[in-house]
Amino acid sequence: MPQDGQKKETKTDPIVVVSAHQIKALRCCINKAIEKDTIKLNHNKIGACIVNPVIIIFSVASPIFIGWTTENKYDLELLRNLALVCSAITAGSTMFYNFFDYKDLWVRYKVSTFELESLLCELDYLEAAGIANIEQAELDELFEKYQTICKETNKMYKKIRLENDEEVEDKTPKKDSKKKNK
């Protein structure tokens, strides 16, 4: 029995120290994921920043062209045609935007990139204490966080894409596969 002021000895598992190769491998995985997500983030950001203004500009131009009055029949016909073109571009751009869901994917990849960069900071912090002071459990925890971030990003991507596909399927007319006998 320990006396006052003395600690009771407990049997613990031996501390497993990580290797520099393990740290390098995890850092490489995180950096590749950051690079990949940054490319996807920028692609979706550009898509959102191009398609949204197109939708806004052409949706505003349509009623302007419709409401514009002129005495010249040729000009009036031209304005109507321009309004029709603007309406078609607006409809097409809106469908394009809704199908690819640029904004939601842009946000998801941005969040993922921030989470991965934070994970890289945690790894740097552990490494700053010296490789000999990093326990295997700590590195395993960081790897699990990395896997969770990747899984959540993939899960969100799949959810967004499936929702869009279901919306498209709901709007597509169904063909009757049975032939009607007359």
ZAGUMAR-15127 format. One line per field, with one value per residue (C-alpha): residue number from 1; x, y negated, z negated. Coordinates in pm, 1 decimal, decimal comma. Layout:
BEGIN
pos	[NUM; ...]
east	[X; ...]
north	[Y; ...]
up	[Z; ...]
This chain:
BEGIN
pos	[1; 2; 3; 4; 5; 6; 7; 8; 9; 10; 11; 12; 13; 14; 15; 16; 17; 18; 19; 20; 21; 22; 23; 24; 25; 26; 27; 28; 29; 30; 31; 32; 33; 34; 35; 36; 37; 38; 39; 40; 41; 42; 43; 44; 45; 46; 47; 48; 49; 50; 51; 52; 53; 54; 55; 56; 57; 58; 59; 60; 61; 62; 63; 64; 65; 66; 67; 68; 69; 70; 71; 72; 73; 74; 75; 76; 77; 78; 79; 80; 81; 82; 83; 84; 85; 86; 87; 88; 89; 90; 91; 92; 93; 94; 95; 96; 97; 98; 99; 100; 101; 102; 103; 104; 105; 106; 107; 108; 109; 110; 111; 112; 113; 114; 115; 116; 117; 118; 119; 120; 121; 122; 123; 124; 125; 126; 127; 128; 129; 130; 131; 132; 133; 134; 135; 136; 137; 138; 139; 140; 141; 142; 143; 144; 145; 146; 147; 148; 149; 150; 151; 152; 153; 154; 155; 156; 157; 158; 159; 160; 161; 162; 163; 164; 165; 166; 167; 168; 169; 170; 171; 172; 173; 174; 175; 176; 177; 178; 179; 180; 181; 182]
east	[0,0; 135,1; 192,3; 72,8; 258,5; 362,0; 201,9; 62,1; 248,3; 29,2; 114,8; 80,8; 143,0; 484,0; 487,0; 534,4; 729,6; 658,1; 908,8; 993,2; 859,7; 515,2; 503,6; 622,5; 357,8; 76,3; 200,9; 212,2; -145,7; -273,1; -87,3; -221,5; -575,8; -531,1; -398,9; -684,6; -953,2; -802,5; -826,9; -1189,5; -1262,1; -1126,4; -1313,2; -1643,8; -1569,7; -1504,6; -1820,5; -2028,6; -1867,0; -1927,6; -2269,5; -2438,0; -2361,5; -2472,2; -2804,2; -2845,0; -2745,5; -2963,8; -3262,1; -3250,5; -3201,3; -3507,5; -3777,5; -3583,2; -3590,1; -3957,4; -4056,3; -3848,9; -4077,1; -3994,7; -4190,4; -3970,6; -4108,8; -3762,4; -3622,9; -3925,6; -3874,6; -3503,9; -3582,5; -3828,3; -3570,1; -3306,0; -3548,9; -3613,5; -3239,3; -3182,4; -3462,1; -3315,9; -2966,6; -3111,4; -3300,4; -3001,0; -2759,4; -2994,1; -3024,3; -2647,4; -2591,5; -2847,5; -2708,6; -2346,4; -2430,4; -2118,1; -2182,2; -2246,5; -1942,1; -1729,6; -1824,2; -1767,2; -1421,1; -1336,1; -1435,7; -1241,7; -932,1; -950,9; -992,7; -696,3; -479,1; -573,9; -473,6; -139,3; -91,6; -161,2; 99,8; 352,0; 280,3; 340,0; 654,9; 787,3; 803,9; 1045,4; 973,3; 1085,9; 804,9; 523,4; 331,7; 186,3; -162,0; -130,1; -29,9; -304,3; -555,7; -440,5; -466,2; -819,6; -908,8; -763,8; -974,4; -1286,4; -1237,9; -1193,3; -1494,3; -1715,5; -1612,5; -1684,4; -2014,2; -2120,3; -2017,7; -2219,6; -2520,5; -2512,2; -2472,3; -2745,1; -2988,4; -2928,7; -2967,7; -3295,0; -3424,4; -3339,9; -3507,6; -3820,8; -3847,0; -3780,5; -4097,4; -4125,6; -4168,7; -4439,5; -4264,9; -4590,5; -4737,6; -5104,5; -5318,9; -5578,1]
north	[0,0; -340,2; -587,7; -945,8; -1144,0; -834,8; -736,4; -394,6; -214,1; -96,9; 140,2; -33,6; 66,8; -29,3; -358,0; -297,9; -575,1; -657,6; -671,0; -960,2; -751,9; -731,1; -1106,8; -1164,2; -923,0; -1094,2; -1438,7; -1321,3; -1188,4; -1512,6; -1728,3; -1523,5; -1555,6; -1931,6; -1962,7; -1754,3; -1939,0; -2277,2; -2193,2; -2084,4; -2386,5; -2623,7; -2445,1; -2477,3; -2835,0; -2933,1; -2752,0; -2933,8; -3269,7; -3233,9; -3069,3; -3283,4; -3618,0; -3474,6; -3375,2; -3717,5; -3919,6; -3731,0; -3704,8; -4082,4; -4147,1; -3943,9; -4169,3; -4477,6; -4362,4; -4264,9; -4597,7; -4811,4; -4995,0; -5118,1; -5227,7; -5037,5; -4686,3; -4551,6; -4677,7; -4543,2; -4199,6; -4214,0; -4301,1; -4011,2; -3772,9; -3901,4; -3848,2; -3494,7; -3423,6; -3571,3; -3357,0; -3044,4; -3123,8; -3187,2; -2857,0; -2663,0; -2822,7; -2758,1; -2390,7; -2370,1; -2536,0; -2316,1; -1999,4; -2064,6; -2232,5; -2444,6; -2640,6; -2342,9; -2158,4; -2473,4; -2513,5; -2143,3; -2140,2; -2467,5; -2318,5; -2001,3; -2201,2; -2398,8; -2078,1; -1914,5; -2223,5; -2218,2; -1852,8; -1942,7; -2203,7; -1939,4; -1715,6; -2002,2; -2071,4; -1709,2; -1695,0; -2014,2; -1832,8; -1586,4; -1260,7; -1064,8; -1227,3; -1131,1; -822,7; -586,0; -647,6; -1020,6; -959,9; -699,0; -954,8; -1206,2; -940,8; -858,1; -1228,9; -1236,6; -937,0; -1090,4; -1416,4; -1227,1; -1003,9; -1300,9; -1486,9; -1183,1; -1125,2; -1486,9; -1474,9; -1157,8; -1306,9; -1624,6; -1434,0; -1179,5; -1455,6; -1626,0; -1300,7; -1226,5; -1575,1; -1519,5; -1175,9; -1323,8; -1579,9; -1329,3; -1187,1; -812,5; -593,1; -332,5; -5,4; 181,9; 165,5; 93,4; 331,8; 170,5]
up	[0,0; 90,2; -184,6; -171,6; 93,1; 286,8; 614,4; 665,7; 939,4; 1221,8; 1495,7; 1831,0; 2185,8; 2314,7; 2504,7; 2875,5; 3040,7; 3402,3; 3682,5; 3910,2; 4200,1; 4040,4; 3991,4; 4346,8; 4483,0; 4292,6; 4396,4; 4759,0; 4741,0; 4589,5; 4843,5; 5136,5; 5002,1; 4957,1; 5312,2; 5455,9; 5259,2; 5349,3; 5720,6; 5678,4; 5460,4; 5725,9; 6005,4; 5820,6; 5715,2; 6076,6; 6186,1; 5926,4; 6003,0; 6377,1; 6391,8; 6122,7; 6291,1; 6627,5; 6471,3; 6310,6; 6617,7; 6864,8; 6630,4; 6582,1; 6955,2; 7061,9; 6912,3; 7018,1; 7381,7; 7353,5; 7203,9; 7439,0; 7676,9; 8019,3; 8324,0; 8566,0; 8629,2; 8708,8; 8378,3; 8190,8; 8345,7; 8260,9; 7897,2; 7872,3; 8016,9; 7776,3; 7486,7; 7608,9; 7631,4; 7284,4; 7140,7; 7299,9; 7167,7; 6821,2; 6822,5; 6953,4; 6708,8; 6417,4; 6509,8; 6549,7; 6211,2; 6035,7; 6190,5; 6095,6; 5762,7; 5766,6; 5447,8; 5218,6; 5349,3; 5328,4; 4962,0; 4881,8; 5037,2; 4861,2; 4524,4; 4602,4; 4694,6; 4368,7; 4167,1; 4341,8; 4289,2; 3921,3; 3907,7; 4063,1; 3788,4; 3524,2; 3685,6; 3691,5; 3324,9; 3227,1; 3436,5; 3278,0; 2943,8; 3101,4; 3278,6; 2973,5; 2772,2; 3010,6; 2910,5; 3168,4; 3028,4; 3098,7; 3459,9; 3499,0; 3372,6; 3633,6; 3905,2; 3793,1; 3812,0; 4164,3; 4265,4; 4110,1; 4301,3; 4628,9; 4562,3; 4471,6; 4786,2; 5002,9; 4824,0; 4878,0; 5244,2; 5297,0; 5116,9; 5326,6; 5652,7; 5571,3; 5470,0; 5803,8; 5995,6; 5815,0; 5899,7; 6266,2; 6262,6; 6102,4; 6384,6; 6664,2; 6819,1; 6769,9; 7077,0; 7060,3; 7130,2; 7185,7; 7532,1; 7538,9; 7738,1; 7957,0]
